[in-house]
Amino acid sequence: MNREQNYKTIFSDIDGTLIEQVRFEELNPSVANVLPGVAEKMNEWYEAGHYIVLTTARPENLRLITKQ
């Protein structure tokens, strides 16, 4: 990695920050209501070469749904 590029690592929670907050029981891996401006900003950061780390407080039993 070229240090002169000044890449950053961006940490973001998922629920209520990137997508609309829903109750865990209502999670559907086929439906994620992305909040306004989020997709554009995430794509901008990704294309700029920044590292994006997603975090969540979802329980372990929702790992598969979260990954989907």
N, CA, C and O atoms as a MOPAC input file, in Angstrom:
PM7 MOZYME 1SCF
protein

 N      0.85200 1    -1.18700 1     0.00000 1
 C      0.00000 1     0.00000 1     0.00000 1
 C      0.88700 1     1.23400 1     0.00000 1
 O      1.86100 1     1.31000 1     0.74800 1
 N      0.55500 1     2.16600 1    -0.81400 1
 C      1.26100 1     3.42700 1    -0.88700 1
 C      0.75300 1     4.35300 1     0.22000 1
 O     -0.38700 1     4.81500 1     0.16700 1
 N      1.58300 1     4.62200 1     1.20900 1
 C      1.16900 1     5.43500 1     2.36100 1
 C      0.78500 1     6.85000 1     1.94200 1
 O      0.03000 1     7.51700 1     2.64900 1
 N      1.29100 1     7.31800 1     0.80800 1
 C      0.96200 1     8.66200 1     0.35200 1
 C     -0.49700 1     8.79100 1    -0.05900 1
 O     -1.00800 1     9.90600 1    -0.16300 1
 N     -1.18000 1     7.67100 1    -0.29400 1
 C     -2.58300 1     7.70600 1    -0.68100 1
 C     -3.47000 1     8.16100 1     0.48500 1
 O     -4.58400 1     8.63900 1     0.26600 1
 N     -2.98100 1     8.01500 1     1.71900 1
 C     -3.72900 1     8.44200 1     2.90000 1
 C     -5.06900 1     7.73000 1     3.04200 1
 O     -6.09700 1     8.35700 1     3.29600 1
 N     -5.04000 1     6.41900 1     2.87300 1
 C     -6.25400 1     5.62800 1     3.06200 1
 C     -6.68300 1     5.68100 1     4.51700 1
 O     -5.85200 1     5.77900 1     5.42000 1
 N     -7.97400 1     5.61600 1     4.73000 1
 C     -8.52500 1     5.64200 1     6.08000 1
 C     -9.29200 1     4.35200 1     6.34100 1
 O     -9.69900 1     3.65700 1     5.41000 1
 N     -9.48300 1     4.04400 1     7.61600 1
 C    -10.34700 1     2.94100 1     8.00900 1
 C    -11.59100 1     3.55100 1     8.62100 1
 O    -11.52100 1     4.32000 1     9.58100 1
 N    -12.73600 1     3.19500 1     8.04800 1
 C    -14.00300 1     3.76600 1     8.47500 1
 C    -14.81300 1     2.67000 1     9.15500 1
 O    -15.07800 1     1.62500 1     8.56200 1
 N    -15.20400 1     2.91500 1    10.40100 1
 C    -16.03000 1     1.98000 1    11.16100 1
 C    -17.45700 1     2.52500 1    11.18200 1
 O    -17.67100 1     3.71500 1    11.41200 1
 N    -18.42700 1     1.64900 1    10.94100 1
 C    -19.81500 1     2.08200 1    10.98200 1
 C    -20.70600 1     0.96400 1    11.50800 1
 O    -20.54600 1    -0.20400 1    11.15600 1
 N    -21.63300 1     1.35000 1    12.34900 1
 C    -22.67400 1     0.42500 1    12.78500 1
 C    -23.62500 1     0.21600 1    11.60800 1
 O    -23.64600 1     1.02500 1    10.68100 1
 N    -24.39800 1    -0.84100 1    11.63500 1
 C    -25.31300 1    -1.15200 1    10.54300 1
 C    -26.71000 1    -0.59500 1    10.82200 1
 O    -27.18700 1     0.29300 1    10.11500 1
 N    -27.35400 1    -1.12400 1    11.85400 1
 C    -28.75800 1    -0.79800 1    12.13900 1
 C    -28.92600 1     0.62500 1    12.64800 1
 O    -28.31500 1     1.02700 1    13.63800 1
 N    -29.77300 1     1.38100 1    11.94600 1
 C    -30.04600 1     2.75700 1    12.34100 1
 C    -29.00600 1     3.74100 1    11.85300 1
 O    -29.19600 1     4.95000 1    11.98700 1
 N    -27.91400 1     3.25700 1    11.29100 1
 C    -26.86600 1     4.12300 1    10.76700 1
 C    -26.77700 1     3.99100 1     9.24600 1
 O    -26.76500 1     4.99000 1     8.52600 1
 N    -26.71400 1     2.75800 1     8.77300 1
 C    -26.66600 1     2.49300 1     7.33500 1
 C    -28.02200 1     2.09900 1     6.78000 1
 O    -28.40600 1     2.51100 1     5.68600 1
 N    -28.73600 1     1.30000 1     7.54500 1
 C    -30.07400 1     0.87200 1     7.12800 1
 C    -31.08100 1     1.21800 1     8.20400 1
 O    -30.73400 1     1.44600 1     9.36200 1
 N    -32.33700 1     1.25100 1     7.79100 1
 C    -33.41800 1     1.55600 1     8.71400 1
 C    -33.42800 1     0.55600 1     9.86800 1
 O    -33.28100 1    -0.64900 1     9.66000 1
 N    -33.60000 1     1.06100 1    11.06400 1
 C    -33.64200 1     0.21200 1    12.25400 1
 C    -34.91100 1    -0.63300 1    12.24200 1
 O    -36.01500 1    -0.11200 1    12.08500 1
 N    -34.74200 1    -1.93600 1    12.40700 1
 C    -35.89200 1    -2.84000 1    12.52900 1
 C    -35.64900 1    -3.74900 1    13.72600 1
 O    -34.51800 1    -3.90900 1    14.18300 1
 N    -36.71500 1    -4.33100 1    14.21600 1
 C    -36.57400 1    -5.29100 1    15.31400 1
 C    -35.87400 1    -6.53200 1    14.76500 1
 O    -36.11600 1    -6.92400 1    13.62400 1
 N    -35.02400 1    -7.13900 1    15.55200 1
 C    -34.26500 1    -8.30400 1    15.10000 1
 C    -35.17600 1    -9.41100 1    14.57600 1
 O    -34.82300 1   -10.11800 1    13.63200 1
 N    -36.34600 1    -9.55600 1    15.19100 1
 C    -37.27400 1   -10.60700 1    14.76100 1
 C    -37.80800 1   -10.35000 1    13.35900 1
 O    -38.28100 1   -11.27200 1    12.69600 1
 N    -37.73700 1    -9.11400 1    12.90800 1
 C    -38.29100 1    -8.72900 1    11.61300 1
 C    -37.23800 1    -8.66100 1    10.51000 1
 O    -37.55900 1    -8.30300 1     9.37700 1
 N    -35.98800 1    -8.99800 1    10.82100 1
 C    -34.92800 1    -8.91100 1     9.81300 1
 C    -35.21000 1    -9.84100 1     8.64600 1
 O    -35.58800 1   -10.99800 1     8.83200 1
 N    -35.02100 1    -9.32200 1     7.44900 1
 C    -35.21300 1   -10.08600 1     6.22700 1
 C    -33.97500 1    -9.84800 1     5.36100 1
 O    -33.73100 1    -8.71200 1     4.95200 1
 N    -33.19000 1   -10.88600 1     5.07000 1
 C    -31.95900 1   -10.67400 1     4.30900 1
 C    -32.21000 1   -10.17200 1     2.89100 1
 O    -31.28500 1    -9.69200 1     2.23700 1
 N    -33.43400 1   -10.27500 1     2.41100 1
 C    -33.76600 1    -9.81200 1     1.06200 1
 C    -34.16700 1    -8.34600 1     1.03300 1
 O    -34.24700 1    -7.74400 1    -0.03800 1
 N    -34.42100 1    -7.76900 1     2.20200 1
 C    -34.88600 1    -6.38500 1     2.26600 1
 C    -34.03700 1    -5.60200 1     3.25300 1
 O    -33.98200 1    -5.93100 1     4.43900 1
 N    -33.38300 1    -4.57500 1     2.76000 1
 C    -32.63400 1    -3.66500 1     3.62900 1
 C    -32.92400 1    -2.25800 1     3.14000 1
 O    -32.50700 1    -1.87500 1     2.04700 1
 N    -33.63000 1    -1.49900 1     3.94200 1
 C    -33.96100 1    -0.12700 1     3.56900 1
 C    -32.77900 1     0.77400 1     3.89800 1
 O    -32.61700 1     1.22800 1     5.03100 1
 N    -31.96100 1     1.02200 1     2.88500 1
 C    -30.76300 1     1.83300 1     3.05400 1
 C    -31.18700 1     3.28400 1     3.28100 1
 O    -32.03400 1     3.81400 1     2.56100 1
 N    -30.59800 1     3.90600 1     4.27100 1
 C    -30.92900 1     5.29300 1     4.59800 1
 C    -30.41500 1     6.23200 1     3.50300 1
 O    -29.45300 1     5.90400 1     2.80900 1
 N    -31.04800 1     7.39200 1     3.34600 1
 C    -30.67200 1     8.32600 1     2.27800 1
 C    -29.20100 1     8.72500 1     2.32700 1
 O    -28.67200 1     9.07300 1     3.38300 1
 N    -28.55400 1     8.66800 1     1.16900 1
 C    -27.17200 1     9.09400 1     1.02500 1
 C    -26.13300 1     8.05000 1     1.39500 1
 O    -24.95300 1     8.21500 1     1.08300 1
 N    -26.55200 1     6.98200 1     2.05300 1
 C    -25.60400 1     5.98300 1     2.54300 1
 C    -24.90800 1     5.25200 1     1.39700 1
 O    -23.68200 1     5.14800 1     1.39400 1
 N    -25.65800 1     4.75000 1     0.43700 1
 C    -25.05700 1     3.98500 1    -0.66200 1
 C    -24.04600 1     4.82700 1    -1.42000 1
 O    -22.96000 1     4.35100 1    -1.75000 1
 N    -24.39200 1     6.05600 1    -1.69400 1
 C    -23.47600 1     6.94100 1    -2.43400 1
 C    -22.18100 1     7.18600 1    -1.65100 1
 O    -21.08800 1     7.13600 1    -2.21600 1
 N    -22.31100 1     7.45000 1    -0.35500 1
 C    -21.13100 1     7.72600 1     0.47400 1
 C    -20.26100 1     6.48200 1     0.61900 1
 O    -19.03700 1     6.56900 1     0.52800 1
 N    -20.88100 1     5.32800 1     0.84400 1
 C    -20.10500 1     4.09100 1     0.97700 1
 C    -19.36600 1     3.77800 1    -0.31800 1
 O    -18.20200 1     3.37800 1    -0.28600 1
 N    -20.03100 1     3.95700 1    -1.45600 1
 C    -19.37400 1     3.74100 1    -2.74900 1
 C    -18.22500 1     4.72200 1    -2.95900 1
 O    -17.17300 1     4.34700 1    -3.47700 1
 N    -18.42100 1     5.96300 1    -2.56400 1
 C    -17.37100 1     6.97700 1    -2.67400 1
 C    -16.14000 1     6.56700 1    -1.86900 1
 O    -15.01700 1     6.63000 1    -2.37000 1
 N    -16.35200 1     6.14800 1    -0.62200 1
 C    -15.24200 1     5.72800 1     0.23400 1
 C    -14.55400 1     4.48300 1    -0.32700 1
 O    -13.32600 1     4.39700 1    -0.33700 1
 N    -15.35000 1     3.52400 1    -0.79200 1
 C    -14.79900 1     2.28500 1    -1.35000 1
 C    -13.95200 1     2.58700 1    -2.58500 1
 O    -12.83700 1     2.08200 1    -2.71600 1
 N    -14.47600 1     3.39900 1    -3.47500 1
 C    -13.75000 1     3.74200 1    -4.69500 1
 C    -12.48000 1     4.54500 1    -4.41200 1
 O    -11.53100 1     4.50900 1    -5.19500 1
 N    -12.46500 1     5.26500 1    -3.29700 1
 C    -11.28200 1     6.02300 1    -2.89600 1
 C    -10.23100 1     5.12500 1    -2.25400 1
 O     -9.12200 1     5.57400 1    -1.96200 1
 N    -10.57900 1     3.84700 1    -2.03200 1
 C     -9.62100 1     2.90300 1    -1.47300 1
 C     -9.62800 1     2.78700 1     0.03600 1
 O     -8.77200 1     2.10900 1     0.60500 1
 N    -10.57300 1     3.43100 1     0.69400 1
 C    -10.64500 1     3.35500 1     2.15000 1
 C    -11.11600 1     1.96500 1     2.58600 1
 O    -11.80100 1     1.26500 1     1.84000 1
 N    -10.74300 1     1.58800 1     3.78300 1
 C    -11.17600 1     0.32600 1     4.37000 1
 C    -12.46700 1     0.59400 1     5.13600 1
 O    -12.55000 1     1.55400 1     5.90200 1
 N    -13.46500 1    -0.24600 1     4.93100 1
 C    -14.75200 1    -0.06400 1     5.59000 1
 C    -15.01600 1    -1.27800 1     6.47400 1
 O    -15.01500 1    -2.41600 1     6.00600 1
 N    -15.24200 1    -1.01400 1     7.75700 1
 C    -15.50400 1    -2.07000 1     8.73000 1
 C    -16.90700 1    -1.85100 1     9.27400 1
 O    -17.20800 1    -0.80100 1     9.84100 1
 N    -17.76000 1    -2.85000 1     9.09600 1
 C    -19.12300 1    -2.76400 1     9.60800 1
 C    -19.20400 1    -3.44200 1    10.96200 1
 O    -18.64900 1    -4.52300 1    11.16000 1
 N    -19.89600 1    -2.80600 1    11.88800 1
 C    -20.05800 1    -3.35100 1    13.23000 1
 C    -21.54300 1    -3.49800 1    13.53100 1
 O    -22.38600 1    -2.85800 1    12.90300 1
 N    -21.84500 1    -4.34800 1    14.49700 1
 C    -23.24100 1    -4.54700 1    14.88400 1
 C    -23.32000 1    -5.12700 1    16.29200 1
 O    -22.39100 1    -5.77000 1    16.78000 1
 N    -24.44900 1    -4.87900 1    16.91700 1
 C    -24.74000 1    -5.48500 1    18.22000 1
 C    -25.71500 1    -6.63800 1    18.05500 1
 O    -26.26800 1    -7.13500 1    19.03700 1
 N    -25.92900 1    -7.06800 1    16.80800 1
 C    -26.83900 1    -8.18700 1    16.57300 1
 C    -26.29700 1    -9.44200 1    17.24500 1
 O    -25.08500 1    -9.64500 1    17.30800 1
 N    -27.20200 1   -10.28500 1    17.74800 1
 C    -26.75000 1   -11.51400 1    18.40100 1
 C    -26.16700 1   -12.51600 1    17.39800 1
 O    -26.42900 1   -12.44300 1    16.19700 1
 N    -25.38700 1   -13.43200 1    17.91400 1
 C    -24.70100 1   -14.44200 1    17.10100 1
 C    -25.66900 1   -15.25200 1    16.23500 1
 O    -25.32900 1   -15.62600 1    15.11200 1
 N    -26.85900 1   -15.52300 1    16.74500 1
 C    -27.80400 1   -16.33300 1    15.96300 1
 C    -28.30200 1   -15.62200 1    14.69400 1
 O    -28.98100 1   -16.23800 1    13.87200 1
 N    -27.97500 1   -14.35200 1    14.53100 1
 C    -28.33800 1   -13.61000 1    13.31600 1
 C    -27.15500 1   -13.41200 1    12.37400 1
 O    -27.23900 1   -12.62700 1    11.42900 1
 N    -26.06000 1   -14.11700 1    12.62300 1
 C    -24.86100 1   -13.94100 1    11.80600 1
 C    -25.14600 1   -14.17600 1    10.32200 1
 O    -24.76300 1   -13.35400 1     9.48900 1
 N    -25.81000 1   -15.27800 1     9.97800 1
 C    -26.06700 1   -15.60300 1     8.57100 1
 C    -26.90500 1   -14.52800 1     7.90100 1
 O    -26.58000 1   -14.08500 1     6.79900 1
 N    -27.97700 1   -14.10600 1     8.55300 1
 C    -28.82900 1   -13.04800 1     7.99300 1
 C    -28.03000 1   -11.76000 1     7.83600 1
 O    -28.17200 1   -11.06200 1     6.83200 1
 N    -27.20300 1   -11.44500 1     8.80500 1
 C    -26.39700 1   -10.22500 1     8.74700 1
 C    -25.42700 1   -10.27600 1     7.57700 1
 O    -25.27200 1    -9.28100 1     6.86800 1
 N    -24.77700 1   -11.40300 1     7.35800 1
 C    -23.82700 1   -11.54000 1     6.25000 1
 C    -24.52800 1   -11.44300 1     4.89900 1
 O    -23.97100 1   -10.91500 1     3.93600 1
 N    -25.75600 1   -11.95800 1     4.84000 1
 C    -26.49800 1   -11.87500 1     3.58100 1
 C    -26.85500 1   -10.45800 1     3.27600 1
 O    -27.48400 1   -10.18600 1     2.25400 1

